[in-house]
């Protein structure tokens, strides 16, 4: 039993660094989606899903790296705050865009190649 | 490996900055800046662990708070053209 605990303690920093790297790669994927999607609604979809997901993975990685309990509690506070406010701000953003009569691209219009200035409207 | 993660987060921030500068509408820019703020929180934490000073997480908490308030304030200003409007539901909206 002690061997298992020693092995877990030895592998913990590596697992934390790996999860942090995975979170960073997910962030790059979300940024590419933000660059390539055609209109506001799809872009915010990519940004908000990736924000919550990549943030959770990276903070779990940092929790595995945390040396003391104080650091771990601060990380948990950051996670809770971002987990609540990320979807809230995305919702407010899309609500404002919809109230400003910004129409989403639907159907054949969305499959047309992008204009050189990078998007619709 | 934490350094590679920090580099990846910096690359993501640069890509989001391209969208924030090019974005055709206001909402693209606000979405890019919001996502950029979340990535910045993670970057501050990662650099804190990279340099062996995890106390930087205090700054990360502060940045997360400021980021949310900034997004809501920008959206409110560009919808009502003023900060001095109560955010309650009106009957005609």
Backbone of each chain as ProteinMPNN parsed JSONL, in Angstrom:
{"seq_chain_A": "XXXXXXXXXXXXXXXXXXXXXXXXXXXXXXXXXXXXXXXXXXXXXXXXXXXXXXXXXXXXXXXXXXXXXXXXXXXXXXXXXXXXXXXXXXXXXXXXXXXXXXXXXXXXXXXXXXXXXXXXX", "coords_chain_A": {"N_chain_A": [[0.826, -1.2, 0.0], [1.932, 1.259, 0.809], [3.809, 1.469, -1.215], [2.256, 1.971, -3.443], [1.201, 4.469, -2.775], [3.544, 5.954, -2.68], [4.311, 5.789, -5.367], [2.203, 7.148, -6.588], [2.588, 9.692, -5.481], [5.025, 10.257, -6.637], [4.4, 10.44, -9.308], [2.748, 12.541, -9.436], [3.545, 15.393, -9.904], [4.285, 15.196, -12.614], [1.913, 14.4, -13.831], [0.383, 16.655, -13.273], [1.743, 18.682, -14.728], [1.381, 17.64, -17.273], [-1.411, 17.767, -17.573], [-1.729, 20.52, -17.489], [-0.418, 21.223, -19.824], [-2.11, 19.972, -21.66], [-4.385, 21.519, -21.262], [-3.447, 23.983, -22.252], [-3.08, 23.331, -24.952], [-5.705, 22.802, -25.661], [-6.659, 25.377, -25.38], [-5.353, 26.635, -27.524], [-6.643, 25.334, -29.623], [-9.256, 26.299, -29.286], [-8.764, 29.005, -29.831], [-8.092, 28.868, -32.517], [-10.541, 28.05, -33.553], [-11.976, 30.342, -32.91], [-10.785, 32.074, -34.713], [-11.477, 31.009, -37.22], [-14.214, 30.499, -37.557], [-17.402, 31.472, -39.047], [-19.326, 33.505, -38.155], [-20.596, 35.652, -35.448], [-22.009, 34.117, -33.542], [-21.201, 31.414, -33.812], [-18.513, 31.784, -33.294], [-18.524, 32.633, -30.616], [-19.543, 30.357, -29.492], [-17.399, 28.499, -29.868], [-15.438, 29.856, -28.343], [-16.572, 30.0, -25.726], [-17.153, 27.348, -24.924], [-14.608, 26.2, -25.048], [-13.317, 27.843, -23.253], [-14.444, 27.189, -20.685], [-13.889, 24.402, -20.604], [-11.075, 24.04, -21.141], [-10.079, 25.652, -19.146], [-10.924, 24.26, -16.856], [-9.481, 21.829, -17.129], [-6.806, 22.756, -17.066], [-6.724, 23.925, -14.521], [-7.175, 21.756, -12.869], [-4.795, 20.432, -13.386], [-3.0, 22.327, -12.264], [-3.824, 22.101, -9.632], [-2.85, 19.574, -9.013], [-0.198, 20.247, -8.975], [0.028, 21.847, -6.775], [1.717, 23.017, -3.899], [0.929, 23.517, -1.21], [-1.975, 23.557, 0.995], [-3.191, 26.009, 1.006], [-2.671, 27.171, -1.476], [-4.063, 25.355, -3.03], [-6.686, 25.859, -2.242], [-7.006, 28.466, -3.123], [-6.815, 28.02, -5.871], [-9.105, 26.467, -6.221], [-11.001, 28.399, -5.672], [-10.597, 30.187, -7.802], [-11.347, 28.474, -9.876], [-14.077, 28.018, -9.295], [-15.137, 30.603, -9.525], [-14.559, 31.29, -12.223], [-15.937, 29.267, -13.464], [-18.565, 29.937, -12.978], [-18.785, 32.583, -13.988], [-17.885, 32.525, -16.646], [-19.755, 31.162, -18.535], [-21.857, 32.931, -17.905], [-21.012, 35.467, -18.833], [-20.722, 34.862, -21.546], [-23.371, 34.32, -22.202], [-24.51, 36.836, -21.728], [-23.21, 38.292, -23.672], [-24.089, 37.105, -26.097], [-26.773, 37.583, -25.845], [-26.798, 40.365, -25.985], [-25.844, 40.705, -28.599], [-27.923, 39.545, -30.021], [-30.06, 41.185, -29.325], [-29.203, 43.427, -30.606], [-29.957, 43.006, -33.168], [-28.361, 41.351, -34.76], [-28.004, 39.094, -37.249], [-27.825, 35.548, -37.366], [-25.79, 33.465, -39.535], [-27.386, 31.342, -41.791], [-27.932, 28.185, -43.258], [-27.298, 27.92, -46.762], [-25.924, 30.248, -46.965], [-24.126, 30.228, -44.868], [-22.319, 28.353, -45.695], [-20.911, 29.447, -47.707], [-17.742, 30.564, -49.067], [-15.496, 32.382, -46.933], [-15.418, 35.957, -46.737], [-12.636, 38.128, -47.569], [-12.264, 39.924, -45.465], [-12.83, 38.551, -43.228], [-15.381, 37.666, -42.32], [-18.953, 37.689, -41.707], [-21.522, 40.215, -41.975]], "CA_chain_A": [[0.0, 0.0, 0.0], [2.815, 2.431, 0.812], [4.457, 1.596, -2.523], [1.307, 2.623, -4.35], [1.113, 5.897, -2.429], [4.799, 6.579, -3.122], [4.278, 5.909, -6.82], [1.271, 8.237, -6.93], [3.219, 10.964, -5.139], [6.113, 10.529, -7.576], [3.888, 10.736, -10.64], [1.804, 13.673, -9.343], [3.941, 16.594, -10.654], [4.264, 14.956, -14.061], [0.509, 14.43, -14.271], [-0.073, 18.041, -13.239], [2.31, 19.397, -15.873], [0.76, 17.142, -18.496], [-2.765, 18.317, -17.685], [-1.592, 21.943, -17.815], [-0.091, 21.288, -21.257], [-3.329, 19.646, -22.4], [-5.249, 22.701, -21.212], [-2.916, 25.005, -23.166], [-3.356, 22.916, -26.335], [-7.138, 23.051, -25.883], [-6.807, 26.819, -25.579], [-4.953, 26.952, -28.907], [-7.704, 24.857, -30.51], [-10.352, 27.258, -29.199], [-8.4, 30.248, -30.515], [-8.203, 28.614, -33.958], [-11.964, 28.121, -33.846], [-12.346, 31.762, -32.862], [-10.31, 32.728, -35.933], [-11.936, 30.466, -38.489], [-15.659, 30.373, -37.708], [-17.855, 32.566, -39.912], [-20.039, 34.651, -37.58], [-20.415, 35.889, -34.016], [-22.596, 33.079, -32.688], [-20.319, 30.244, -33.811], [-17.25, 32.133, -32.636], [-18.7, 32.626, -29.162], [-19.672, 28.946, -29.119], [-16.041, 27.95, -29.715], [-14.71, 30.505, -27.257], [-17.087, 29.745, -24.378], [-16.979, 25.93, -24.581], [-13.196, 25.964, -24.795], [-12.941, 28.539, -22.026], [-14.772, 26.402, -19.494], [-13.23, 23.095, -20.61], [-9.621, 24.143, -21.005], [-9.803, 26.212, -17.827], [-11.063, 23.193, -15.862], [-8.356, 20.878, -17.235], [-5.561, 23.39, -16.612], [-6.734, 24.164, -13.074], [-6.943, 20.457, -12.219], [-3.353, 20.224, -13.452], [-2.325, 23.161, -11.274], [-4.131, 21.538, -8.306], [-1.901, 18.489, -8.752], [1.118, 20.829, -8.728], [0.006, 22.785, -5.65], [2.52, 22.505, -2.778], [0.245, 23.602, 0.083], [-3.434, 23.588, 0.905], [-3.627, 27.383, 0.729], [-2.641, 27.323, -2.93], [-5.14, 24.54, -3.6], [-7.973, 26.525, -2.004], [-7.071, 29.606, -4.046], [-7.124, 27.486, -7.207], [-10.517, 26.075, -6.242], [-11.797, 29.635, -5.742], [-10.522, 30.67, -9.184], [-12.151, 27.583, -10.715], [-15.509, 28.24, -9.06], [-15.525, 31.903, -10.078], [-14.554, 31.25, -13.694], [-16.972, 28.329, -13.913], [-19.848, 30.634, -12.95], [-18.848, 33.811, -14.78], [-17.627, 32.318, -18.071], [-21.033, 31.037, -19.231], [-22.696, 34.108, -17.713], [-20.619, 36.541, -19.75], [-21.047, 34.443, -22.906], [-24.806, 34.513, -22.373], [-24.78, 38.272, -21.841], [-22.675, 38.728, -24.971], [-24.959, 36.665, -27.178], [-28.041, 38.293, -25.679], [-26.618, 41.719, -26.509], [-25.743, 40.633, -30.064], [-29.252, 39.247, -30.557], [-30.876, 42.391, -29.157], [-28.732, 44.416, -31.573], [-30.43, 42.551, -34.478], [-27.318, 40.696, -35.542], [-28.606, 37.844, -37.687], [-26.873, 34.454, -37.595], [-25.746, 32.894, -40.877], [-28.153, 30.103, -41.796], [-28.075, 27.458, -44.511], [-26.277, 28.009, -47.815], [-25.124, 31.447, -46.736], [-23.038, 29.918, -43.953], [-21.332, 27.476, -46.331], [-20.128, 30.173, -48.704], [-16.398, 30.888, -48.568], [-15.451, 33.635, -46.185], [-14.848, 37.127, -47.399], [-11.274, 38.362, -47.081], [-12.194, 40.685, -44.221], [-12.924, 37.652, -42.101], [-16.648, 37.265, -41.757], [-20.207, 38.251, -42.177], [-22.057, 41.475, -41.47]], "C_chain_A": [[0.861, 1.251, 0.0], [3.526, 2.596, -0.52], [3.551, 2.311, -3.502], [1.244, 4.118, -4.068], [2.382, 6.621, -2.856], [4.812, 6.783, -4.623], [3.368, 7.053, -7.24], [1.894, 9.591, -6.632], [4.34, 11.299, -6.108], [5.571, 10.976, -8.928], [3.032, 12.0, -10.636], [2.281, 14.928, -10.082], [3.919, 16.405, -12.155], [2.845, 15.011, -14.583], [-0.019, 15.855, -14.289], [0.445, 18.837, -14.419], [1.65, 18.958, -17.173], [-0.642, 17.712, -18.672], [-2.721, 19.802, -18.019], [-1.287, 22.116, -19.294], [-1.316, 20.973, -22.107], [-4.295, 20.829, -22.412], [-4.779, 23.783, -22.16], [-3.214, 24.636, -24.617], [-4.837, 23.098, -26.655], [-7.406, 24.535, -26.087], [-6.426, 27.236, -26.989], [-6.047, 26.518, -29.879], [-8.895, 25.817, -30.488], [-10.041, 28.557, -29.91], [-8.468, 30.067, -32.028], [-9.667, 28.632, -34.391], [-12.473, 29.548, -33.861], [-11.906, 32.475, -34.133], [-11.074, 32.272, -37.164], [-13.444, 30.398, -38.65], [-16.249, 31.617, -38.358], [-18.571, 33.716, -39.226], [-19.965, 34.645, -36.062], [-20.859, 34.703, -33.184], [-21.708, 31.84, -32.643], [-19.0, 30.555, -33.123], [-17.395, 32.094, -31.124], [-18.923, 31.206, -28.672], [-18.293, 28.341, -28.892], [-15.36, 28.537, -28.49], [-15.234, 30.071, -25.901], [-16.917, 28.282, -23.986], [-15.523, 25.665, -24.217], [-12.75, 26.668, -23.526], [-13.196, 27.677, -20.812], [-13.98, 25.094, -19.458], [-11.74, 23.182, -20.369], [-9.244, 24.702, -19.646], [-9.905, 25.125, -16.76], [-9.877, 22.233, -15.911], [-7.078, 21.492, -16.694], [-5.563, 23.599, -15.109], [-6.629, 22.848, -12.307], [-5.454, 20.119, -12.254], [-2.606, 21.04, -12.423], [-2.62, 22.691, -9.851], [-3.187, 20.387, -7.993], [-0.504, 19.025, -8.477], [1.193, 21.597, -7.419], [0.784, 22.235, -4.457], [1.781, 22.516, -1.448], [-1.264, 23.679, -0.131], [-3.952, 24.983, 0.595], [-3.718, 27.623, -0.773], [-3.803, 26.565, -3.557], [-6.489, 25.22, -3.409], [-8.118, 27.744, -2.904], [-7.416, 29.139, -5.451], [-8.581, 27.083, -7.305], [-11.416, 27.304, -6.33], [-11.787, 30.194, -7.161], [-11.407, 29.812, -10.09], [-13.633, 27.878, -10.546], [-15.956, 29.553, -9.698], [-15.586, 31.862, -11.595], [-15.645, 30.336, -14.222], [-18.347, 28.988, -13.888], [-19.864, 31.785, -13.948], [-18.583, 33.598, -16.263], [-18.901, 32.135, -18.876], [-21.937, 32.255, -19.06], [-22.311, 35.219, -18.69], [-20.858, 36.151, -21.197], [-22.528, 34.651, -23.195], [-25.146, 35.993, -22.531], [-24.336, 38.808, -23.195], [-23.618, 38.364, -26.103], [-26.314, 37.338, -27.08], [-27.935, 39.707, -26.234], [-26.537, 41.707, -28.031], [-27.11, 40.387, -30.692], [-30.167, 40.456, -30.45], [-30.447, 43.483, -30.12], [-29.065, 44.005, -33.002], [-29.305, 42.041, -35.36], [-27.835, 39.319, -35.942], [-27.536, 36.769, -37.838], [-26.898, 34.01, -39.054], [-26.441, 31.544, -40.854], [-28.076, 29.502, -43.194], [-26.929, 27.694, -45.476], [-25.377, 29.21, -47.608], [-23.915, 31.156, -45.843], [-21.967, 29.072, -44.612], [-20.547, 28.182, -47.414], [-18.735, 30.441, -48.157], [-16.366, 32.261, -47.939], [-14.919, 34.763, -47.043], [-13.464, 37.416, -46.827], [-11.213, 39.152, -45.781], [-12.576, 39.84, -43.027], [-14.303, 37.461, -41.543], [-17.831, 38.039, -42.263], [-20.502, 39.572, -41.486], [-21.0, 42.54, -41.414]], "O_chain_A": [[0.567, 2.205, -0.721], [3.823, 3.719, -0.929], [3.998, 3.145, -4.289], [1.234, 4.934, -4.989], [2.326, 7.754, -3.334], [5.266, 7.819, -5.11], [3.707, 7.833, -8.13], [1.758, 10.531, -7.416], [4.594, 12.471, -6.384], [6.192, 11.787, -9.616], [2.632, 12.484, -11.695], [1.494, 15.5, -10.836], [3.58, 17.327, -12.897], [2.584, 15.588, -15.638], [-0.768, 16.237, -15.188], [-0.307, 19.582, -15.048], [1.389, 19.772, -18.059], [-1.027, 18.097, -19.776], [-3.578, 20.296, -18.752], [-1.809, 23.02, -19.948], [-1.547, 21.607, -23.137], [-4.939, 21.112, -23.422], [-5.595, 24.439, -22.807], [-3.559, 25.5, -25.423], [-5.196, 23.493, -27.764], [-8.276, 24.911, -26.873], [-7.085, 28.085, -27.589], [-6.351, 27.227, -30.838], [-9.476, 26.117, -31.531], [-10.923, 29.16, -30.522], [-8.852, 30.988, -32.748], [-10.002, 29.156, -35.453], [-13.288, 29.925, -34.703], [-12.588, 33.393, -34.587], [-11.301, 33.073, -38.071], [-13.926, 30.254, -39.773], [-15.679, 32.702, -38.244], [-18.433, 34.849, -39.689], [-19.358, 33.76, -35.46], [-20.179, 34.317, -32.233], [-21.481, 31.275, -31.573], [-18.429, 29.698, -32.449], [-16.517, 31.593, -30.422], [-18.535, 30.874, -27.551], [-18.04, 27.739, -27.848], [-14.773, 27.808, -27.691], [-14.441, 29.797, -25.0], [-16.573, 27.991, -22.84], [-15.228, 25.002, -23.223], [-11.899, 26.155, -22.799], [-12.299, 27.449, -20.0], [-13.458, 24.715, -18.41], [-11.198, 22.492, -19.505], [-8.241, 24.304, -19.053], [-9.071, 25.066, -15.856], [-9.329, 21.863, -14.873], [-6.342, 20.844, -15.95], [-4.518, 23.468, -14.471], [-6.06, 22.814, -11.216], [-4.908, 19.589, -11.287], [-1.689, 20.537, -11.774], [-1.787, 22.852, -8.96], [-2.762, 20.227, -6.848], [0.298, 18.356, -7.826], [2.283, 21.965, -6.981], [0.543, 21.102, -4.039], [1.979, 21.616, -0.631], [-1.758, 23.84, -1.247], [-5.018, 25.138, -0.002], [-4.688, 28.19, -1.276], [-4.448, 27.051, -4.486], [-7.342, 25.174, -4.296], [-9.21, 28.034, -3.394], [-8.21, 29.774, -6.145], [-9.23, 27.314, -8.325], [-12.463, 27.268, -6.976], [-12.821, 30.622, -7.673], [-12.12, 30.327, -10.952], [-14.366, 27.978, -11.53], [-17.01, 29.619, -10.33], [-16.55, 32.341, -12.193], [-16.214, 30.582, -15.286], [-19.211, 28.636, -14.691], [-20.84, 31.955, -14.679], [-19.015, 34.415, -17.076], [-19.122, 32.885, -19.827], [-22.703, 32.584, -19.966], [-23.18, 35.84, -19.303], [-21.167, 37.018, -22.015], [-22.905, 35.095, -24.279], [-25.971, 36.36, -23.368], [-24.995, 39.663, -23.788], [-23.919, 39.191, -26.964], [-26.941, 37.633, -28.097], [-28.864, 40.197, -26.877], [-27.091, 42.589, -28.688], [-27.43, 40.936, -31.746], [-30.953, 40.731, -31.356], [-31.235, 44.378, -30.428], [-28.528, 44.577, -33.95], [-29.3, 42.275, -36.569], [-28.079, 38.471, -35.083], [-26.461, 37.036, -38.374], [-27.913, 34.161, -39.733], [-26.139, 30.697, -40.013], [-28.145, 30.22, -44.191], [-25.759, 27.677, -45.095], [-24.215, 29.206, -48.016], [-22.84, 31.731, -46.013], [-20.824, 29.06, -44.155], [-19.622, 27.606, -47.988], [-18.547, 30.538, -46.945], [-17.09, 33.173, -48.337], [-14.098, 34.567, -47.939], [-13.155, 36.99, -45.714], [-10.219, 39.069, -45.06], [-12.643, 40.354, -41.911], [-14.422, 37.116, -40.368], [-17.723, 38.915, -43.122], [-19.819, 39.978, -40.546], [-21.281, 43.668, -41.01]]}, "seq_chain_B": "XXXXXXXXXXXXXXXXXXXXXXXXXXXXXXXXXXXXXXXXXXXXXXXXXXXXXXXXXXXXXXXXXXXXXXXXXXXXXXXXXXXXXXXXXXXXX", "coords_chain_B": {"N_chain_B": [[7.985, 21.18, -18.904], [5.903, 22.686, -17.933], [6.761, 25.09, -18.911], [6.372, 24.704, -21.651], [3.603, 24.595, -21.645], [3.057, 27.216, -20.878], [4.052, 28.586, -23.1], [2.275, 27.609, -25.025], [-0.113, 28.754, -24.077], [0.54, 31.439, -24.507], [0.66, 31.491, -27.281], [-2.025, 30.949, -27.853], [-3.158, 33.275, -26.796], [-2.087, 35.165, -28.542], [-3.319, 34.415, -30.951], [-5.994, 34.911, -30.293], [-5.79, 37.619, -29.979], [-5.402, 38.462, -32.556], [-7.989, 38.025, -33.547], [-9.348, 39.834, -31.952], [-8.367, 42.246, -32.883], [-9.072, 42.205, -35.583], [-11.775, 41.663, -35.696], [-14.984, 41.884, -37.162], [-17.382, 42.894, -35.997], [-18.489, 44.579, -32.962], [-19.07, 42.646, -31.035], [-17.574, 40.424, -31.635], [-15.062, 41.365, -30.923], [-15.39, 41.789, -28.167], [-15.916, 39.189, -27.295], [-13.497, 37.963, -27.95], [-11.752, 39.373, -26.281], [-12.727, 38.618, -23.81], [-12.277, 35.818, -23.754], [-9.547, 35.966, -23.946], [-8.895, 37.088, -21.497], [-9.496, 34.977, -19.728], [-7.565, 33.127, -20.576], [-5.359, 34.586, -19.817], [-5.516, 34.558, -17.042], [-4.984, 31.826, -16.585], [-2.404, 31.79, -17.623], [-0.989, 33.449, -15.866], [-1.136, 31.909, -13.528], [0.264, 29.608, -14.412], [2.819, 30.622, -14.982], [3.497, 31.429, -12.446], [3.738, 28.897, -11.152], [5.83, 27.964, -12.702], [7.994, 29.6, -12.06], [8.217, 28.918, -9.462], [6.808, 30.345, -7.577], [3.979, 30.269, -6.301], [2.358, 32.186, -5.194], [1.465, 34.021, -6.937], [-1.051, 33.451, -7.665], [-2.874, 35.008, -6.326], [-2.876, 37.377, -7.789], [-3.962, 36.312, -10.064], [-6.567, 35.68, -9.246], [-7.535, 38.271, -8.83], [-7.397, 39.231, -11.442], [-9.265, 37.615, -12.71], [-11.65, 38.481, -11.513], [-11.712, 41.195, -12.381], [-11.877, 40.835, -15.113], [-14.436, 39.722, -15.64], [-16.123, 41.798, -14.753], [-15.35, 43.798, -16.521], [-16.216, 42.799, -19.027], [-19.04, 42.761, -18.684], [-19.464, 45.463, -18.195], [-18.629, 46.708, -20.588], [-20.503, 45.632, -22.385], [-22.878, 46.616, -21.3], [-22.481, 49.361, -21.58], [-22.377, 49.71, -24.367], [-24.904, 48.95, -25.047], [-26.754, 50.631, -23.73], [-25.557, 53.062, -23.945], [-24.669, 54.388, -21.738], [-23.48, 54.33, -18.361], [-25.167, 54.781, -16.309], [-27.658, 53.554, -16.061], [-30.308, 51.713, -14.758], [-30.131, 48.166, -14.548], [-32.649, 46.723, -15.213], [-35.535, 44.837, -16.228], [-37.474, 46.188, -18.731], [-40.883, 46.892, -19.795], [-41.214, 47.263, -22.536], [-39.07, 46.138, -23.794]], "CA_chain_B": [[6.644, 20.946, -19.474], [5.093, 23.866, -17.608], [7.175, 26.135, -19.846], [5.676, 24.46, -22.921], [2.2, 24.999, -21.464], [3.005, 28.688, -20.911], [4.206, 28.993, -24.499], [1.009, 27.335, -25.705], [-1.092, 29.778, -23.685], [0.899, 32.692, -25.169], [0.232, 31.365, -28.681], [-3.487, 31.108, -27.876], [-3.456, 34.69, -26.563], [-1.784, 35.918, -29.77], [-4.369, 34.134, -31.946], [-7.199, 35.646, -29.89], [-5.54, 39.047, -30.192], [-5.677, 38.705, -33.976], [-9.439, 38.168, -33.712], [-9.802, 41.064, -31.294], [-8.021, 43.4, -33.705], [-9.687, 42.149, -36.895], [-13.182, 41.316, -35.61], [-15.793, 42.873, -37.869], [-18.351, 43.565, -35.131], [-18.09, 44.819, -31.57], [-19.252, 41.463, -30.182], [-16.385, 39.601, -31.847], [-13.943, 41.881, -30.128], [-15.634, 41.558, -26.739], [-15.748, 37.753, -27.042], [-12.066, 37.656, -27.99], [-11.102, 39.922, -25.088], [-13.161, 37.817, -22.673], [-11.514, 34.561, -23.783], [-8.146, 36.321, -23.681], [-8.747, 37.275, -20.054], [-9.423, 33.664, -19.083], [-6.24, 32.567, -20.868], [-4.357, 35.321, -19.048], [-5.555, 34.012, -15.677], [-4.248, 30.558, -16.589], [-0.983, 32.06, -17.87], [-0.383, 33.957, -14.63], [-0.95, 30.759, -12.644], [1.306, 28.712, -14.929], [4.134, 31.237, -14.794], [3.774, 31.344, -11.018], [4.279, 27.573, -10.838], [7.098, 27.788, -13.409], [9.042, 30.287, -11.322], [8.24, 28.461, -8.091], [6.171, 31.304, -6.665], [2.534, 30.145, -6.547], [1.59, 33.3, -4.623], [0.925, 34.807, -8.04], [-2.465, 33.126, -7.85], [-3.661, 36.144, -5.841], [-3.046, 38.264, -8.942], [-4.864, 35.636, -11.001], [-7.934, 35.878, -8.74], [-7.903, 39.662, -9.106], [-7.607, 39.397, -12.879], [-10.536, 36.978, -13.067], [-12.73, 39.384, -11.099], [-11.739, 42.382, -13.233], [-12.255, 40.426, -16.47], [-15.89, 39.589, -15.718], [-16.756, 43.117, -14.628], [-15.07, 44.52, -17.757], [-17.106, 42.343, -20.1], [-20.402, 43.214, -18.453], [-19.518, 46.919, -18.309], [-18.573, 47.085, -22.018], [-21.785, 45.297, -23.021], [-23.907, 47.537, -20.822], [-22.267, 50.694, -22.139], [-22.717, 49.801, -25.778], [-26.331, 48.771, -25.267], [-27.531, 51.773, -23.239], [-24.75, 54.27, -24.154], [-24.427, 55.057, -20.458], [-23.357, 53.404, -17.237], [-26.076, 55.175, -15.24], [-28.994, 53.047, -16.342], [-30.532, 50.5, -13.973], [-30.251, 46.985, -15.399], [-33.877, 45.99, -14.917], [-36.288, 44.547, -17.438], [-38.588, 47.083, -19.003], [-41.976, 46.184, -20.464], [-41.175, 47.394, -23.987], [-37.843, 45.592, -24.378]], "C_chain_B": [[5.699, 22.099, -19.121], [5.459, 25.019, -18.522], [6.498, 25.967, -21.191], [4.218, 24.867, -22.817], [2.07, 26.515, -21.496], [3.143, 29.202, -22.331], [2.925, 28.759, -25.295], [-0.051, 28.365, -25.367], [-0.775, 31.112, -24.349], [0.484, 32.651, -26.637], [-1.279, 31.549, -28.793], [-3.873, 32.572, -27.686], [-3.182, 35.501, -27.823], [-2.854, 35.679, -30.83], [-5.65, 34.891, -31.605], [-7.03, 37.142, -30.104], [-5.754, 39.408, -31.654], [-7.178, 38.889, -34.192], [-9.932, 39.462, -33.069], [-9.464, 42.288, -32.127], [-8.77, 43.401, -35.025], [-11.2, 42.108, -36.849], [-14.109, 42.323, -36.25], [-16.813, 43.577, -36.978], [-17.767, 43.759, -33.742], [-18.081, 43.532, -30.764], [-18.128, 40.464, -30.395], [-15.238, 40.056, -30.97], [-14.148, 41.599, -28.655], [-15.455, 40.086, -26.404], [-14.272, 37.391, -27.018], [-11.373, 38.164, -26.732], [-11.48, 39.113, -23.848], [-12.383, 36.5, -22.606], [-10.045, 34.82, -23.467], [-7.902, 36.52, -22.185], [-8.666, 35.957, -19.321], [-8.063, 33.016, -19.318], [-5.163, 33.28, -20.057], [-4.325, 34.85, -17.598], [-4.756, 32.716, -15.599], [-2.748, 30.796, -16.775], [-0.29, 32.577, -16.626], [-0.136, 32.81, -13.649], [0.195, 29.87, -13.092], [2.686, 29.311, -14.737], [4.502, 31.258, -13.322], [4.334, 29.988, -10.621], [5.622, 27.354, -11.515], [8.241, 28.422, -12.638], [9.087, 29.864, -9.864], [7.665, 29.442, -7.096], [4.674, 31.261, -6.871], [1.707, 31.243, -5.891], [1.004, 34.179, -5.702], [-0.543, 34.524, -8.279], [-3.368, 34.219, -7.299], [-3.932, 37.113, -6.985], [-4.015, 37.645, -9.941], [-6.318, 35.792, -10.568], [-8.417, 37.284, -9.076], [-8.212, 39.859, -10.583], [-8.91, 38.761, -13.321], [-11.711, 37.877, -12.708], [-12.851, 40.563, -12.061], [-12.247, 42.029, -14.636], [-13.769, 40.343, -16.626], [-16.575, 40.952, -15.679], [-16.544, 43.931, -15.903], [-16.014, 44.114, -18.874], [-18.509, 42.894, -19.916], [-20.5, 44.725, -18.632], [-19.473, 47.361, -19.769], [-19.915, 46.806, -22.685], [-22.868, 46.269, -22.588], [-23.728, 48.906, -21.455], [-22.696, 50.756, -23.599], [-24.173, 49.465, -26.048], [-27.115, 50.007, -24.867], [-26.838, 53.094, -23.477], [-24.538, 55.051, -22.876], [-24.24, 53.989, -19.398], [-24.44, 53.649, -16.197], [-27.502, 54.763, -15.53], [-29.196, 51.815, -15.484], [-30.763, 49.303, -14.884], [-31.455, 46.165, -14.979], [-34.641, 45.811, -16.221], [-37.426, 45.54, -17.586], [-39.661, 46.321, -19.778], [-41.819, 46.201, -21.976], [-39.931, 46.759, -24.6], [-37.975, 44.102, -24.648]], "O_chain_B": [[4.812, 22.448, -19.9], [4.608, 25.833, -18.879], [6.093, 26.948, -21.814], [3.649, 25.413, -23.762], [1.114, 27.052, -22.056], [2.447, 30.134, -22.732], [2.532, 29.581, -26.123], [-0.801, 28.806, -26.239], [-1.688, 31.849, -24.719], [0.013, 33.651, -27.18], [-1.763, 32.217, -29.707], [-4.8, 33.061, -28.332], [-3.938, 36.416, -28.15], [-3.257, 36.608, -31.529], [-6.313, 35.44, -32.485], [-7.999, 37.853, -30.374], [-6.222, 40.501, -31.972], [-7.6, 39.787, -34.921], [-10.839, 40.11, -33.593], [-10.197, 43.276, -32.088], [-9.081, 44.469, -35.552], [-11.86, 42.467, -37.824], [-14.043, 43.508, -35.923], [-17.083, 44.759, -37.187], [-16.727, 43.205, -33.388], [-17.211, 43.329, -29.916], [-17.755, 39.737, -29.474], [-14.538, 39.25, -30.357], [-13.209, 41.216, -27.958], [-14.907, 39.754, -25.353], [-13.835, 36.608, -26.174], [-10.511, 37.484, -26.175], [-10.664, 38.939, -22.944], [-11.893, 36.111, -21.545], [-9.383, 34.014, -22.812], [-6.841, 36.168, -21.668], [-7.867, 35.81, -18.395], [-7.473, 32.434, -18.407], [-4.174, 32.667, -19.654], [-3.258, 34.75, -16.993], [-3.959, 32.519, -14.683], [-1.922, 30.109, -16.174], [0.85, 32.208, -16.344], [0.919, 32.733, -13.019], [1.002, 29.425, -12.276], [3.625, 28.604, -14.372], [5.675, 31.122, -12.971], [5.29, 29.913, -9.849], [6.472, 26.642, -10.981], [9.332, 27.858, -12.563], [9.899, 30.382, -9.097], [7.986, 29.39, -5.909], [4.13, 32.13, -7.553], [0.481, 31.243, -6.011], [0.133, 35.002, -5.423], [-1.213, 35.259, -9.004], [-4.507, 34.356, -7.744], [-5.047, 37.609, -7.146], [-4.792, 38.35, -10.585], [-7.199, 36.009, -11.399], [-9.541, 37.478, -9.54], [-9.159, 40.558, -10.941], [-9.594, 39.287, -14.199], [-12.653, 38.023, -13.488], [-13.949, 40.897, -12.507], [-12.953, 42.816, -15.267], [-14.326, 40.827, -17.611], [-17.484, 41.229, -16.462], [-17.435, 44.668, -16.327], [-16.551, 44.963, -19.585], [-19.105, 43.427, -20.853], [-21.495, 45.223, -19.157], [-20.191, 48.283, -20.157], [-20.415, 47.627, -23.454], [-23.683, 46.7, -23.404], [-24.709, 49.548, -21.828], [-23.307, 51.736, -24.028], [-24.647, 49.668, -27.165], [-28.041, 50.405, -25.573], [-27.43, 54.149, -23.249], [-24.256, 56.249, -22.92], [-24.769, 52.883, -19.513], [-24.626, 52.831, -15.296], [-28.442, 55.517, -15.282], [-28.334, 50.937, -15.476], [-31.494, 49.396, -15.869], [-31.316, 45.059, -14.458], [-34.423, 46.538, -17.19], [-38.24, 45.711, -16.679], [-39.402, 45.258, -20.342], [-42.242, 45.258, -22.645], [-39.748, 46.833, -25.815], [-37.034, 43.479, -25.14]]}, "name": "protein", "num_of_chains": 2, "seq": "XXXXXXXXXXXXXXXXXXXXXXXXXXXXXXXXXXXXXXXXXXXXXXXXXXXXXXXXXXXXXXXXXXXXXXXXXXXXXXXXXXXXXXXXXXXXXXXXXXXXXXXXXXXXXXXXXXXXXXXXXXXXXXXXXXXXXXXXXXXXXXXXXXXXXXXXXXXXXXXXXXXXXXXXXXXXXXXXXXXXXXXXXXXXXXXXXXXXXXXXXXXXXXXXXXXXXX"}
